[in-house]
Amino acid sequence: MTAPAPIPAAPSAALTAPVPDSMRDAIAEQLAGIACEAGRILRGYQGGDCPHVIKPDGSPASLADTRSEELIVAALARAFPGIPVIAEETTGHARPAPLFFLVDPLDGTRDFLAGNDQYCVNIGLVQGDRPIAAALAAPGLGRVWAAGTTAREAPIREGRPGAFREVHVRAASAEGLVALVSRLHGDSLTDACLERMPIAERRVTSSALKFCLIAAGEADIYVRCVPTMEWDTAAGDHVLTMAGGRVVGPGGKTITYGHHARFYRNGPFAALASPAYRDGLDLPQESAVSYFDRRRAGEAVSPPDTGPGA
């Protein structure tokens, strides 16, 4: 396994809220570097028999998740001392602060373990209840996105971000919208929402990569009515928002972060290339009950279909 690049050194002064807009793109690039370093670790485990366990909710946690999170948490502590990190595998119980990080060290663990390249590393810096800087690396695809005040994409070269270029959402096609749908988490409420939209194609895509493909102008809409966590969405939400899109909840409201009282759980949402698309949506007020929720409740249920059309 290739050794990761050096972790960024701490800044000359601790970062405090409010963060000046002039600093946000530079912070996002630092986060992109850290996300790519974590991606090097993940690539080292990909394609092998990565040790993993099944958590009580039926979802897997692998050694790759753990090693990636250890690197990210250590890197953030050095680069941004004093800012709490709320991360999926080890520090999801932490409380938010005026500034805090939301981290998913391996989003799409099932796909990763199955050999699918559509997994990613998510790091978002939240101020108050909204992200202000973020990075999302897809090491299996060789792509990384970063957003402070602008949304940008770079190729991953030798485990580091290459040259960044700005990305923007696309205008709607007269032929209809491209919807990105989950390989593993389909549900009837999501299907009902999409049926009300002029969808020309449903394209199966895994993980938070969906946000960034919309930001890059490669798709138009992603609807999710089964549960997710804040570390699943914060980074992708910010990249898409800075690219000109919008992530909305029921009633078209912007989704917010830092909800410790509800264990950092999101409600239904839609990621949109254009805010105008929300007029055709009718998101439910509460998330659908997923297979993994039923597992958590102790029900005997069959696993979801993980085939190409799932």
N, C-alpha and C positions, 0 to 999 in steps of 0.2 A: 504494500500500500504506500502510495506516494505521500511524503510528509507535507503537512499544510504549510502555507507561507507564514511569515512572521505575523503575529497579532499586532494591530496598530497600537502605537503608544498613546498614553493619556494626553489629552489636550492640556494647554498651559493653564487653563482655568476651568473649573467645573461648570458644566452646562446647567443653566437654570431657566425656569419659565419666567416670562415669555421668551421663546427663542426667536431672535430676529429672522425675518424672511431671508436676509442676505446669507445666513448660515445654512439654510435648510438643504440646498442642493449638495453642498460639501458634506454634510452629515449623511445624506442619502448615499453618496458615493462611498463613504466609509462603511456604511451598512452593507452595500453591495460587495465590497471586498471581503467582509466577514462572512456573508452568505456564500460567496464562492469558495472561501476556505473550508466552510462546513461541507460544501458540495464535494470537495476533494475527498473528504472522509467518506461520504456516502458512495462515491464512485469506487472507492476501495473495497466496499462490501458488496457492490452490485454484481449480480451474476454468480454469486457464490451462495453457500448455505448459511445465510446470516442468522445467528441465534435470535430467537424471539419468543415471547410469551403472549398469551391471550388475556387481556384485561377483563375485569368483571362485566363490562358492557359489550364484550364480544369483539372489541377492536384489538389489533396487534400492537405490541410495543417491541421494537427490535434493538439489538445492540447498536445498530447504526443510528437509530434515534438518540440513544443515550450519549454516544460519543459525539455526535453532531451538536447536541444541546450543551454538553460540557464545554466544547470549544467556543460556542457562541456566547454562553454566559460569562466565561472567562474573558473573552475579547471585549464584550460590552463593559465589563467591570473595569478593564484597563483604559478603554477609550472614553468611557462616560461614567466615571466613578460617582457613586451615590444615587444613581437612577435605578429604581427597582426593575427587575425583570420578571415578567409573568410568562412562564414557559410551560408548554404542554406536559412534559414528562416529569419535571422535578420541582417546579416552583409555581404551579398553577393555583396554589392556595394564597399566594402573596397578595397584599392589598395595593391598589393603585395609589399614585401620588400626583402632584401637579404635572410631572413628567414621568412616564413609565414606558417600558418596552413590552410589546406582545410578540412572542416568538413561537413559531412552530418549526422545530429542527428538521422534520421530515414529514411534509404534508403529502399524503398519498402512500402511506406505509404498505397497504395491501398491494397496490400496483407495483411498488418498489420490490417487494418480496416475490411478486409474480414475474418480474423481469420487464415490466413496462417502464419506459423512459419518462413518462409524464408525472413525475414527482417533483417537489420543489422545497425550497427553504424560504421561510417567511420571517421577516423582521420588520416590525413597525414601531416607530416612536410616536407615542400619543401625548398630546398636550390637552389637558382638560378631558374632553370626551371624544376628540377626533384626532386621527393621525396627522402628523405634520411632516414626517419624513419616513421613507420606507424603501425596502429592497426585497425583491423576490428573485431567487436564482433557480433555474431549471437545469441542473448540471447534466442530466441525461440528454438534453436537447442542445446544450451548449449556448444557452441564452440567459441573460440576466437583465432585470429591469430595476430602475431606481427612480425615485420621485421625491423632490423637495417642493419647490414651487413649479417645476416642470417635470414631465414624465419622459424618461429616456430609456433606451435599450442598448445593450452592447453584447457582442459575442463573448463567450468565455474562452480565453486562450491560456493554456497551461495553468488552469486553476485560478486565473485572475480576470477581472473585467477588461475587455479591450476598449476601443474608442466608442464613446456613447454618442447616440444620435437621438433627437427628439422623436417622440411618437405621438400620434393623435388618433382619436376615434374616427370612423368613417361615416359618411352620410348614408342614409337608408337607400337601399336599392329598390327600384320599381318592381323588381321580380320577387321581393319579399325578404324577410330577415333570416339570418343564420343564427339558430339557437344552439348554445353549447349545453349538453346534458351529461349528467353523471353516469359513469359506468356502473356504479354500485348503489346509488341512492335515489333511484327513481321512485315516484309516488304519485298517487292519483291527484292530489292537490296541485302539484307542480304541472302535471299534464293538463289539468283544467285551466290553469293560468295561460299556458302556452297556446291552448286551443282558441283562446280569445284574441290572439295576436296573428298578424299575417306572416306566419312562419313558412319559409320555403324549404328549409333544410334543418334537420336536427343532427348535430355533429357530436359524437361521443368524445369527451375530453375529461381527463382526471384532474383532481386537486385544484388549488387556487390558481393554477395556470390559466383557468378560464377568464379571470379578471384581466390578465395581461394580454391575452389574445384579443379581447375586445378593445383594450387600450391601444393595441398595435394595428387596429383596423382590419383584423382578420375575422371578426364575427360581430354580432350585434346585441345579443341578449343572453343572460344566464339567470334562471329563476331557481330558487332553492326554498322549498317549504318543509324539508325535514331538518332536524336540529344540526347546528354547527356551533363552534366555539369562536370566541373573539380572536384568538390567535390564528384561526383558519382564514380570517377575512381581512384583518386590519391592513396588512401590507398591500394586498391586491386591491382593496377598496381605494387606498390612497393613490396608487399608480393609475387606476382607471379614472378617478376624479380629476387628477392633474392632467390627464390626457383629454379631458373634455367630456367624460361620461359622468355617470351618477350611480350610486348604490342607494336604493330606497327600501324602506320597510312598508308595512301596512299603511294605507292612506297616503302613500307617496312621501313619507317623512324620511329624512336622512337618518341612517342608523348611527348609533353612538356606542362608545366603548368605556370600559372601566366598571362594569356592573358586577362587582364582587358579590352582592347580595343574591344574585341569581347564578352564581358560580361561572360567570363570564360566558353565559350561554346566549347565543343570538336567537332572535325570532325569524320568521320568514323574511326573505329579501329578494330583490331583483337587481342585478348588475346590468346597466343599460348603456349603450353607446350614445343615446340621446335621451335627455330628461323627458322629451315629448312622448316616449314610448310608455311612460307610467300611466298615461291617460287610458290606455287600453287594458291595464292590469287590474286584477281584483285579488290582491294577496290576502290570504286568511289572516286573522288576528293572532292565531297561535300556530306553532309548528305542528306538522303531521307527526304521528307516532311512527317511528322507523323500526326496522328489524332490530337495530341495536338497542333502542329503547325497550322493546319487548324482551330482548335477552336480559337487559338490566333488571327488568321486573320479574324475571324468573320464568317467563313463558317458554313453552316448548315450541319453537318455530324453526322452519326450514331456512337455511342460509340463502342470501340473495343470489340471483343469477349473475355470474361474473363473466359470461360470454361476451362476444363482440357487440351484441345489441343491448347489453344490460345498461 
